[in-house]
Amino acid sequence: MGIRKYHLGCTGWSLKDWVGNFFTDDAKPDDFLKQYSSVFNAVEGNTTFYNIPSKETLTKWKRATPDGFKFCFKFHRSITHEKRLDDVEDDILNFIETFDPIADRLGPFHIQLPPNFSSDEFLRLENAVSLLPSSYHYAVEVRHPDFFNHGRQEHRLNRLLKSYSIDRVIFDTRKLHAMKSEETSVLKAKKKKPKVPVRFDNTAARPFVRFVGSNDPVGNEPYLKEWAIVVADWIKEGLHPYVFIHTPDKVSQPKNARRFHQLLSDLVEIDPMPAWPIDRQSKQMNLF
């Protein structure tokens, strides 16, 4: 039985370094998505920030994934970072229409705004949100300090998202920025990931969490336990959370996600995480 009651995933599915420790040791790139989706039921679709996939590619992705699997595609940077949500009606509708062929595989679209997108541009966000087709779900990620001051602008943002049943992306980088590490992957991650306060409040029915921790699950334990409590409460309330686990080296994402799922299973009744492809391979080999 796969993961149910919530969606759990990593930042991608095509990491070659997973071969032999998460993927089977003979896995090829064409096998990666199928093997990934045999364990996890969601993935961040960060590639669409840079490139819009063809219909052929989307069809291929759908065939490789089981029912219930969800892609959370990020809006293309031309919409959010180049035009900054200004005069983007056609862009938004055309972008979303691209994914109609795999509508049943779509989780919330991820609308990530630039770090310098402040409350001065709020009207652009209001207008863009009003254009979003109601047939899909969305999560908005803000990074500017204006939206983290518990003041009028933050309340205004939350009211807007609640009025359209849109989730506010919760980005937790506390562990990442607390680490005193000279490891290359950590230093790079610190430059890329924002240091913003964590918000535990949800604005819609699909809370969207992006947790960025250390490569070692032990170092993440207090944070993963905290998130397990929060996510368990959301599930008990009838919400359906999406949780994505980031690590600086990316290689460690599956084992950190597995630990989170174990902690969550102590608090709410959920099925065990499916065996990893490499573990199934080892078990099969031991039969002979």
C-alpha positions in Angstrom: 0.0 0.0 0.0 1.4 3.4 -0.9 1.4 6.7 1.1 -2.1 8.0 1.7 -3.8 10.8 3.7 -1.0 13.2 2.7 1.5 13.7 -0.1 5.2 13.3 0.5 8.1 13.9 -1.9 11.5 15.3 -2.8 12.7 18.1 -5.1 13.0 15.9 -8.1 13.2 12.4 -9.3 16.2 12.2 -11.7 19.2 12.2 -9.4 21.9 9.9 -10.7 23.5 9.7 -7.3 20.4 7.8 -6.1 21.4 4.8 -8.2 22.4 1.9 -6.0 21.2 3.5 -2.7 17.6 4.5 -3.5 17.1 3.4 -7.1 18.2 -0.1 -8.1 21.8 -0.4 -9.0 21.0 -1.0 -12.6 18.5 1.9 -12.9 18.7 4.0 -16.1 17.3 7.6 -16.5 14.2 6.2 -18.1 13.6 4.1 -15.0 14.0 7.0 -12.5 10.4 8.4 -12.4 8.8 5.0 -12.3 11.0 3.9 -9.4 10.6 7.2 -7.6 6.8 7.1 -7.8 6.7 3.5 -6.5 7.7 5.0 -3.1 6.7 8.7 -3.1 3.4 10.1 -4.2 4.4 13.6 -5.0 7.3 15.6 -6.4 8.2 19.3 -6.7 8.2 20.2 -10.4 11.0 22.8 -10.4 12.0 22.1 -14.0 9.0 24.0 -15.3 10.4 27.2 -13.8 13.0 27.1 -16.6 11.4 25.0 -19.3 7.8 24.1 -20.3 7.5 20.4 -21.1 6.1 19.1 -24.4 2.8 17.1 -24.5 4.9 14.1 -25.4 7.0 14.5 -22.2 3.9 15.0 -20.1 2.3 11.8 -21.5 5.5 10.0 -20.7 5.5 11.2 -17.2 1.9 10.2 -16.7 2.5 6.7 -18.0 5.5 6.3 -15.6 3.4 7.2 -12.5 0.5 5.5 -10.7 -2.9 6.9 -9.9 -2.7 9.3 -7.0 0.7 10.6 -7.8 1.0 14.4 -8.0 3.3 16.8 -9.7 3.5 20.2 -8.1 4.7 22.2 -11.1 6.3 25.6 -10.5 5.1 28.6 -12.5 7.5 29.6 -15.3 9.9 32.3 -14.4 8.7 34.5 -17.2 5.4 34.9 -15.3 6.7 35.4 -11.7 10.3 36.8 -12.1 10.5 38.5 -15.5 7.0 40.0 -15.8 6.5 40.0 -12.0 2.8 39.1 -12.5 2.2 42.2 -14.6 -0.1 41.7 -17.6 0.2 37.9 -17.4 -3.4 36.7 -18.1 -2.5 35.0 -21.3 0.7 33.7 -20.0 -1.0 32.1 -16.9 -3.8 30.5 -18.9 -1.4 29.2 -21.6 0.9 27.8 -19.0 -1.8 26.0 -17.1 -3.4 24.7 -20.3 -0.2 23.0 -21.1 -0.8 20.5 -18.3 -4.5 19.7 -19.1 -3.5 16.3 -20.6 -2.3 15.2 -17.2 -4.9 17.0 -15.1 -5.4 13.9 -12.8 -1.6 14.1 -11.9 -1.6 17.7 -10.8 -1.1 18.8 -7.3 -1.1 22.5 -6.4 0.7 24.7 -8.8 3.6 26.4 -7.1 3.7 30.1 -7.6 7.1 31.3 -6.2 7.6 35.1 -6.1 11.0 36.8 -6.2 12.7 37.8 -2.9 12.2 41.5 -3.8 8.5 41.1 -4.6 7.2 43.4 -1.9 3.8 44.6 -0.7 4.2 47.5 -3.1 3.3 45.1 -5.9 0.4 43.5 -4.0 -2.2 44.6 -6.5 -0.4 42.5 -9.1 -0.7 39.4 -6.9 -4.4 40.2 -6.3 -5.0 40.4 -10.1 -3.0 37.3 -10.9 -4.8 35.2 -8.2 -8.2 36.3 -9.7 -7.2 34.9 -13.1 -6.4 31.4 -11.8 -8.8 28.7 -13.1 -10.7 27.3 -10.2 -10.4 23.7 -11.6 -6.9 23.5 -10.2 -5.2 24.1 -6.9 -2.4 26.6 -6.1 0.2 27.5 -3.5 1.9 30.9 -3.3 5.4 31.4 -1.9 6.5 34.8 -0.8 10.0 35.7 0.4 9.9 39.5 1.1 10.1 40.6 4.8 6.9 42.6 4.2 4.9 39.4 4.4 6.5 38.1 7.6 5.9 41.0 10.0 2.6 39.9 11.5 1.3 43.2 10.4 -1.2 44.6 8.0 0.6 43.4 4.8 0.9 39.8 6.1 -2.7 39.8 7.2 -3.7 41.2 3.8 -1.8 38.4 2.1 -3.4 35.7 4.2 -6.9 37.1 3.7 -6.3 37.1 -0.1 -5.1 33.5 -0.2 -7.9 32.3 2.1 -10.6 34.0 0.0 -9.4 32.1 -3.1 -8.7 28.8 -1.2 -5.0 29.1 -2.0 -2.3 27.7 0.2 0.6 29.8 1.4 3.9 27.9 0.9 5.6 27.2 4.3 9.3 27.4 3.8 11.3 26.1 6.8 15.1 26.8 6.5 15.8 27.1 10.2 18.1 24.1 10.4 19.9 25.0 7.2 20.8 28.5 8.4 21.6 27.4 11.9 24.4 25.0 10.7 28.0 26.0 11.1 29.3 23.8 8.2 31.9 24.5 5.5 30.5 21.6 3.4 30.1 22.9 -0.2 26.5 21.7 -0.6 25.5 23.5 2.6 27.2 26.8 1.7 25.5 26.7 -1.7 22.1 25.9 -0.2 22.4 28.8 2.2 23.0 31.2 -0.7 19.9 30.0 -2.5 17.4 29.3 0.2 15.8 32.3 2.0 16.2 32.9 5.7 12.6 33.7 6.5 10.4 33.1 9.6 8.4 29.9 9.6 4.6 30.2 9.6 2.6 27.1 10.8 -0.8 28.5 9.8 -2.6 27.2 6.8 -4.7 29.3 4.5 -6.5 26.5 2.6 -7.1 22.7 2.5 -3.7 21.6 1.2 -0.9 23.0 3.4 2.3 23.1 1.4 5.5 22.6 3.4 9.1 22.8 2.1 11.5 21.7 4.7 15.2 22.4 4.2 17.4 20.6 6.7 20.8 19.0 7.0 22.0 16.0 5.0 22.0 13.8 8.2 18.5 12.8 9.5 19.8 12.9 13.1 20.5 16.6 12.8 17.0 17.2 11.5 15.2 15.1 14.2 13.8 18.0 16.3 12.5 19.8 13.3 11.0 16.6 11.7 9.3 15.8 15.0 7.8 19.2 15.2 6.5 19.0 11.6 5.2 15.5 12.3 3.0 17.0 15.1 1.8 19.8 12.9 1.1 17.6 9.9 -0.7 15.0 12.1 -3.0 17.7 13.4 -3.8 18.9 9.9 -4.6 15.3 8.8 -6.9 14.9 11.9 -8.6 18.2 10.9 -9.4 16.8 7.5 -6.8 18.7 5.6 -4.5 17.1 3.0 -0.9 18.3 3.4 1.9 18.3 0.9 5.4 17.9 2.4 8.6 18.2 0.4 12.0 17.4 2.0 15.1 19.3 0.8 18.7 18.6 1.7 21.8 20.4 0.6 23.3 17.4 -1.1 19.9 16.2 -2.5 21.2 12.6 -2.1 19.9 12.5 1.5 16.3 13.5 0.7 14.8 10.0 0.6 16.2 8.9 3.9 15.1 12.2 5.6 11.6 11.8 4.0 11.5 8.2 5.3 12.3 9.4 8.8 9.6 12.0 8.7 7.1 9.4 7.6 8.1 7.2 10.5 7.7 10.0 13.0 4.3 10.9 11.5 3.2 7.3 11.8 3.7 7.5 15.5 1.0 10.2 15.7 -1.6 9.3 13.1 -2.6 6.0 11.5 -0.9 5.8 8.1 0.5 2.9 6.1 4.2 2.3 6.1 6.3 3.8 3.4 6.8 1.4 0.5 10.1 -0.4 0.3 12.7 1.5 -1.8 13.6 0.0 -5.2 17.1 -1.0 -4.1 15.6 -2.8 -1.1 13.1 -4.7 -3.2 16.0 -5.6 -5.6 18.1 -6.9 -2.7 15.1 -9.0 -1.4 14.5 -10.4 -4.8 18.2 -11.4 -5.1 18.1 -13.1 -1.7 15.4 -15.4 -3.0 17.8 -17.0 -5.4 
